[in-house]
Structures are given as structure tokens and as C-alpha cells.
């Protein structure tokens, strides 16, 4: 994994700003607030970056930045979405979101899974929660 590049972990807002210079005109303040709690995990080359969720050092780094119990949503083989810890009652809604996006936006050969994962710092493990 490290032969490819190192982890690239950034807030969604930062990722959008990197790609769109007129970002401030694309989203309203209210919408930007909502996206500040969403992160993208990939690698520097943006290929097969979802493998970063298997790297213990990367997972520890994320814990240091956003806290224990963070949520990982499979996005594609190139990236995953990371959310701060949330109330467990939201997991089913997140599964529906993953399913909908996978079925409508992600090529079948790039899909990872339909599950929602939570990282436990104490166990140093990702677990399927829904």
C-alpha cells in the first residue's frame, strides 16, 4: 500500500476548494457548514485510495483528528468518506445513502460494499455496524 503513496485525508470542503476555484459561489454558507463534518480519505495519487482504511497508522491519524468511533462509508475503490462519531440510530439512514449512491453514481466494478463501518480505537479495528 505504501508503495502507491501516502494517505490524503481532508475535509470535503478542502477537497472541493482544491478542484473548484469558485467554490464559494457554488455553495451557500448553510450548506458549507453541513459539509465541514465530512472528510475524504484517499491517497496522494487518488487511485485505489480506499485501501487506506486498512492501514492502522492512517486510522490512528484520523482518530487523532476527529475522535474515536468515527464512521467510514465506502465511496469507491479510490476513496472513502469519513464522518465524526454519531448516534448509532443514524446508521440505517447512512446505509440507505450508501446503497443509493452505489446504485446510481458508482460503476459496479468500483463499488466496495453497502455497509457502514465504525472504527474502534481500543480494538484498533473497523467493524460493520449496518
N, C-alpha and C positions, 0 to 999 in steps of 0.2 A: 504494500500500500504506500509506504513512504517513497518508493521509487517514483511514483507518479508526481507527487507534490505534497505540500503540507496543507493542513486544514485551513479553510477560509470560512469563518463564522462571523456573520454580520447581520445587523438589524435589517429587516425588509426595506425600511426607508432608505438606508445607506445603499443597498443594492440597487434600488430604483434610481437614486441620485447618480450612481456611477454610470448608469445606462441612458438616462434621460436628463439632459441639462436643464430643461424647462419643467422639472418635476414639480416645483411649487405651484405651477399653473394647472397641473394635472389633477391634484387632489386638494380638497378643502381641508381646513385645519382640523375639523372633527374627524375626518377620515384618516388623517395622518396620525392623530392621537391613538386611534384604534390599532394601527399597524406598528406602533412602537414596541408592542409586546410580541412581535412575531420576528423570528430570525431564520436565516437561510444557512444551512450547513452544506458545504461542498468542499472542493479542493481548489487550489490555485488555477489549475487548467480547466476546471468546470466539466470534466469528463469522469464518469464513474465516481463522482464525489459522495454518493450515498454510502459508500464503503467507510467513510469517516465515522459513521455511527457504530462501527465495530472496534474502533481504536480507543482503548482505555484512557490514554493521555488526553485525547480530544474530549471525551466525555467528562473527565475531571476538570478540564479547562472550562467547559460550558457550565458545570456546577459552580465553579468559582465566579462566573459572571452573572448567572441568573438564578442560582439556587438549586437545591436538591429536589428531586421529584419532577424534573422538567419532562415535558411531553415531546415525543418525536412522531411526526406524521410523515409517512413515506410519500414523496412527491414524484420522483422518477429515479432512474439509476444514476442520474447526475447530481441530484440534490435531495435534501430532506428539509422539512420545516420543523423548527423547534419553537415550542411555546413554554413560557414560565409555568410553574406548578399551578394547577387549577383544582377546583372542586371536582371530585370524581363523578358527580352527576352529569357532567358535560361530556363524558367520554362517548356516549352513544351518538350525540349530535356530531361529534368530531368524526366518528366512523362514517356517518352518512355523508359528511362533507368529503372525506377521502374517497368514498365509493363514487360519489357524483363526479368529482374531478377526474378520478382514474378513468371512468367510463366515457367521459366527454372530452377530456383535454390531453390525456396521456396515451401515446401509442402503446398497444398491447405488449410489444416486446420490450418496453421501457418501464413497465409497471413493476413495483416491488411487492406490495401486498395491500390488503384492505384493512389492516389492523392499525390500532393506535398503541403506541408504546410509551412507557414511563421508565425513566432512569432512577435507580436507587443508588445513592452514594454509598450507603452502608454495605450493600451487597455487590457494588460495582457491576451492575447488571441492568440491561434493558429487559423489561417484561411486557408482554402483551396484556393490555388491560381491557381491550374491547376489539 
